[in-house]
């Protein structure tokens, strides 16, 4: 089980997970942003604001999801729903 932390800060050395180039190209066509570069720069692929930096996550699972999808905590909460546990 993943350990929960109140705010896991963005790690500047965080890297996007590997995806086949066809998947990354598809994601680029959907969001207009390169997922790998976006994660490297600490930004979010889905937020319309270019200034929305992915700066904190509520738990390890959210941080890992960021590496997979490039979505910040707020966008993950909107997409997956917020757990009321």
C-alpha positions, 0 to 999 in steps of 0.5 A: 500500500502506498503511503499518503502524505499531505503534500508531496512536492514536485520533484525536479528530476521527475520523468514521464513514464515510457510510452510508445511514440504512437501513444505520445503522438496521439496524446499530443494531438489531443492536448497540444502539448508534449507529455514528456516535456510537460512532465519534465517542466513540471506543468500539466498537459490538460490545464488551459493555463500555461502557468499551472505548474504541477507543484504538489500531489496528495499521495504517491499514487497521484504523483505516479499518475502524473508521470503517466498522464502529465495531469496535475492534482487538480486535473486528476481530481476532476477526471477521476473524482475525489475519494471521500474515504 
